[in-house]
């Protein structure tokens, strides 16, 4: 199986994992929140519901991003992925604002103490969501997918809201009457943390759209491989831009100025082939041959 197909399948499996997990958790949290008298859990259930739609967006983005290049898109459709990431971030921001609004409303509304068993339920959720975060984040690194990374942070934000709810409910139960709103204050704090993480996800996606120069390690790897190709004397400029799961490269390579154009052309193709064979995440590779001093 080709590297790009393997990456796509890996990303798709991780996204299906997120959709199924978020659907089950949204239902379980909602039921537990209603019967357990926990407003924080109900807000958490709604946040998980938005996660389902965010994961569906990621699923669409991955499938669209991996469409083959065509006449109108000679570099492929990879630019769609950071746009999908922006939409996923918008879902995160919406979730954070909704949780903050509901928390403020609930703080002002008298209500009974949460049920003690909700702590056991929350503890299980925290463990599961942290495991989910690590699984999806690992897959995002394997596939170079920014939208999958955003989806991973949805799991982490879910775990954070659950931790906050756990702390708030614990305070409410141990402190007793007068502290019924502790879980709402905890959810309010969690919403601020989710907003901060939203920016952390948004910033790299914006850099991808703007072709920001951040791929220093990959540039060094390309230069090292280039020097192993026969006829390459040195390398000069090396520009990299990320589009979806692929990195497009523009490389200036120096060769003996006395060789023929045909020989320079052959060396250029040898270099391109070696780079793509050694680094599976490369897309278009443009080699500009220059005469050595």
C-alpha positions as CSV (number, residue, x, y, z in Angstrom):
1,X,0.0,0.0,0.0
2,X,1.3,3.4,-0.9
3,X,2.4,5.8,1.9
4,X,-0.4,8.3,1.1
5,X,-3.1,5.6,1.2
6,X,-1.7,4.2,4.4
7,X,-1.8,7.6,6.0
8,X,-5.3,8.2,4.9
9,X,-6.5,4.9,6.2
10,X,-4.8,5.6,9.6
11,X,-6.4,9.0,9.8
12,X,-9.8,7.7,8.9
13,X,-9.7,4.9,11.5
14,X,-8.7,7.4,14.2
15,X,-11.6,9.6,13.1
16,X,-14.2,6.8,13.2
17,X,-12.8,5.9,16.7
18,X,-13.5,9.5,17.8
19,X,-17.1,9.6,16.3
20,X,-18.1,6.3,18.0
21,X,-16.6,7.2,21.3
22,X,-18.1,10.7,21.4
23,X,-21.5,9.5,20.5
24,X,-21.5,6.9,23.3
25,X,-20.2,9.4,25.8
26,X,-22.7,12.1,24.9
27,X,-25.5,9.7,25.6
28,X,-24.0,8.4,28.9
29,X,-23.1,11.8,30.2
30,X,-26.5,13.2,29.5
31,X,-28.3,10.4,31.3
32,X,-25.8,10.5,34.2
33,X,-26.1,14.3,34.5
34,X,-29.9,14.2,34.6
35,X,-30.2,11.3,37.2
36,X,-27.1,12.4,39.1
37,X,-28.2,16.1,39.6
38,X,-25.0,17.3,37.9
39,X,-25.3,20.4,35.7
40,X,-21.6,20.1,34.9
41,X,-22.2,16.6,33.5
42,X,-25.1,17.8,31.4
43,X,-22.9,20.6,30.0
44,X,-20.2,18.0,29.4
45,X,-22.7,15.9,27.4
46,X,-23.5,18.9,25.2
47,X,-19.8,19.5,24.7
48,X,-19.4,15.8,23.6
49,X,-22.3,16.3,21.2
50,X,-20.4,19.2,19.5
51,X,-17.4,16.9,19.4
52,X,-19.4,14.4,17.2
53,X,-20.0,17.1,14.6
54,X,-16.4,18.3,14.8
55,X,-15.2,14.7,14.2
56,X,-17.6,14.4,11.2
57,X,-16.0,17.6,9.8
58,X,-12.5,16.0,10.3
59,X,-13.7,12.9,8.5
60,X,-14.9,15.0,5.5
61,X,-11.7,17.0,5.5
62,X,-9.4,13.9,5.5
63,X,-11.4,12.4,2.6
64,X,-11.4,15.6,0.6
65,X,-7.7,16.4,1.3
66,X,-6.6,13.1,0.0
67,X,-8.3,13.5,-3.4
68,X,-5.7,13.1,-6.2
69,X,-4.4,16.2,-8.0
70,X,-6.4,17.4,-11.0
71,X,-6.3,20.0,-13.7
72,X,-7.6,22.7,-11.4
73,X,-5.7,21.6,-8.3
74,X,-2.2,20.5,-9.6
75,X,-0.9,20.4,-6.0
76,X,-3.8,18.4,-4.7
77,X,-6.5,19.4,-2.2
78,X,-4.3,19.5,0.9
79,X,-5.1,23.2,1.7
80,X,-8.6,22.1,2.7
81,X,-7.3,20.5,5.9
82,X,-6.3,23.7,7.8
83,X,-9.7,25.2,6.8
84,X,-11.3,22.2,8.4
85,X,-9.1,22.7,11.4
86,X,-10.4,26.3,11.7
87,X,-14.0,24.9,11.7
88,X,-13.1,22.4,14.4
89,X,-11.5,25.2,16.5
90,X,-14.8,27.1,16.0
91,X,-16.6,24.1,17.5
92,X,-14.2,24.2,20.5
93,X,-14.8,27.9,21.0
94,X,-18.6,27.4,20.8
95,X,-18.3,24.5,23.4
96,X,-16.3,26.7,25.7
97,X,-18.6,29.6,25.5
98,X,-21.7,27.4,25.9
99,X,-20.2,25.7,29.0
100,X,-19.3,29.2,30.4
101,X,-22.8,30.5,29.8
102,X,-24.5,27.4,31.3
103,X,-22.1,27.5,34.3
104,X,-22.9,31.1,35.1
105,X,-26.7,30.4,34.7
106,X,-26.5,27.4,37.0
107,X,-24.4,29.2,39.6
108,X,-27.3,31.6,40.0
109,X,-29.9,28.8,40.2
110,X,-30.3,26.9,43.4
111,X,-30.1,23.1,42.9
112,X,-29.5,20.0,44.9
113,X,-26.2,18.3,45.5
114,X,-24.9,15.9,42.8
115,X,-25.1,12.1,43.5
116,X,-21.9,10.6,44.9
117,X,-21.8,7.9,42.2
118,X,-21.2,10.6,39.5
119,X,-17.6,10.7,40.8
120,X,-17.0,7.1,39.7
121,X,-18.6,7.8,36.4
122,X,-16.4,10.9,35.8
123,X,-13.3,9.0,36.9
124,X,-13.9,6.4,34.2
125,X,-14.6,9.1,31.6
126,X,-11.4,11.0,32.4
127,X,-9.3,7.9,31.9
128,X,-11.0,7.0,28.7
129,X,-10.8,10.5,27.2
130,X,-7.1,10.8,28.1
131,X,-6.4,7.4,26.4
132,X,-8.5,8.6,23.4
133,X,-6.4,11.9,23.2
134,X,-3.1,10.0,23.2
135,X,-4.3,7.5,20.5
136,X,-5.6,10.2,18.1
137,X,-2.7,12.5,18.8
138,X,-0.3,9.7,17.9
139,X,-2.1,9.1,14.7
140,X,-2.1,12.8,13.8
141,X,1.7,12.8,14.2
142,X,2.0,9.7,12.0
143,X,-0.1,11.2,9.3
144,X,1.0,14.9,9.6
145,X,-2.7,15.8,9.9
146,X,-3.5,19.2,11.6
147,X,-7.3,18.5,11.6
148,X,-6.7,15.1,13.3
149,X,-4.5,16.9,15.9
150,X,-7.4,19.3,16.5
151,X,-9.7,16.3,17.0
152,X,-7.3,14.9,19.5
153,X,-7.5,18.1,21.5
154,X,-11.3,17.7,21.5
155,X,-10.7,14.6,23.6
156,X,-8.2,16.4,25.8
157,X,-10.7,19.3,26.4
158,X,-13.4,16.8,27.2
159,X,-11.0,15.2,29.8
160,X,-10.3,18.7,31.2
161,X,-14.0,19.5,31.7
162,X,-14.5,16.1,33.3
163,X,-11.6,16.7,35.7
164,X,-13.1,20.1,36.6
165,X,-16.5,18.5,37.1
166,X,-14.9,15.8,39.3
167,X,-13.2,18.4,41.5
168,X,-16.3,20.5,41.7
169,X,-18.6,17.6,42.6
170,X,-16.0,16.4,45.2
171,X,-16.0,19.8,46.8
172,X,-19.8,20.0,46.7
173,X,-20.2,16.5,48.3
174,X,-17.6,17.0,51.0
175,X,-18.4,20.6,51.9
176,X,-22.1,20.0,51.9
177,X,-24.9,22.6,51.8
178,X,-23.9,25.9,50.4
179,X,-21.4,24.4,47.9
180,X,-23.9,22.9,45.5
181,X,-22.6,25.2,42.7
182,X,-19.0,24.0,43.0
183,X,-19.2,21.8,39.9
184,X,-20.5,24.8,38.0
185,X,-17.6,26.9,39.0
186,X,-15.3,24.1,38.0
187,X,-16.9,23.9,34.6
188,X,-16.5,27.7,34.2
189,X,-12.8,27.3,34.9
190,X,-12.5,24.5,32.3
191,X,-14.1,26.7,29.6
192,X,-11.3,29.1,29.9
193,X,-8.7,26.3,29.5
194,X,-10.6,25.1,26.4
195,X,-10.4,28.6,24.8
196,X,-6.6,28.6,25.5
197,X,-6.2,25.2,23.8
198,X,-8.3,26.5,20.9
199,X,-5.7,29.1,20.2
200,X,-2.9,26.5,20.4
201,X,-4.6,24.5,17.7
202,X,-5.5,27.5,15.6
203,X,-2.0,28.9,15.4
204,X,-0.2,26.1,13.6
205,X,-3.1,25.8,11.1
206,X,-2.8,29.5,10.4
207,X,1.0,29.0,9.8
208,X,0.2,26.3,7.3
209,X,-2.1,28.5,5.4
210,X,0.5,31.3,5.4
211,X,3.4,28.9,4.4
212,X,5.2,29.8,7.6
213,X,8.8,28.7,7.7
214,X,8.8,26.1,10.6
215,X,10.1,22.9,9.0
216,X,13.8,23.2,10.1
217,X,14.3,19.5,10.9
218,X,12.9,18.4,7.6
219,X,15.1,20.8,5.7
220,X,18.2,19.5,7.4
221,X,17.1,15.9,6.6
222,X,16.6,16.9,2.9
223,X,20.0,18.6,2.7
224,X,21.7,15.5,4.3
225,X,20.1,13.1,1.8
226,X,20.9,15.4,-1.1
227,X,24.6,15.2,-0.5
228,X,24.5,11.4,-0.9
229,X,23.3,11.7,-4.5
230,X,26.1,11.4,-7.1
231,X,26.8,14.8,-8.8
232,X,25.4,17.0,-6.0
233,X,28.1,19.3,-4.7
234,X,26.0,21.3,-2.3
235,X,22.5,22.7,-1.6
236,X,21.3,26.3,-1.3
237,X,17.8,27.5,-0.8
238,X,15.3,25.0,0.5
239,X,11.7,26.0,0.9
240,X,8.9,23.8,2.3
241,X,5.2,24.3,2.5
242,X,2.7,21.9,4.1
243,X,-0.6,21.1,2.4
244,X,-2.7,18.5,4.2
245,X,-0.5,15.5,5.0
246,X,2.1,16.3,2.4
247,X,5.2,18.6,2.3
248,X,6.0,20.3,-1.0
249,X,9.7,21.1,-1.5
250,X,11.6,23.7,-3.6
251,X,15.3,22.9,-3.5
252,X,18.3,24.6,-5.1
253,X,21.2,22.1,-5.7
254,X,24.7,22.9,-7.0
255,X,26.4,20.6,-9.5
256,X,29.6,20.9,-11.6
257,X,29.1,23.8,-13.9
258,X,30.9,22.0,-16.8
259,X,28.5,19.1,-17.2
260,X,25.9,19.0,-19.9
261,X,22.2,20.0,-19.4
262,X,21.3,16.4,-19.9
263,X,23.6,15.3,-17.1
264,X,22.2,18.0,-14.8
265,X,18.7,16.9,-15.7
266,X,19.5,13.3,-14.8
267,X,21.1,14.3,-11.5
268,X,18.0,16.4,-10.7
269,X,15.7,13.4,-11.2
270,X,18.0,11.1,-9.2
271,X,17.8,13.6,-6.3
272,X,14.1,13.9,-6.5
273,X,13.6,10.1,-6.6
274,X,15.9,9.6,-3.6
275,X,14.2,12.2,-1.5
276,X,10.7,10.8,-2.2
277,X,11.9,7.2,-1.5
278,X,13.5,8.2,1.9
279,X,10.8,10.7,3.0
280,X,7.3,9.3,2.4
281,X,5.5,12.5,3.4
282,X,6.9,14.5,0.5
283,X,4.5,15.7,-2.3
284,X,5.8,17.8,-5.2
285,X,9.6,18.1,-5.2
286,X,11.0,20.8,-7.5
287,X,14.8,20.7,-8.0
288,X,16.6,23.8,-9.3
289,X,20.1,23.0,-10.6
290,X,22.7,25.7,-10.2
291,X,26.4,25.6,-11.3
292,X,29.0,25.2,-8.6
293,X,31.6,28.0,-8.2
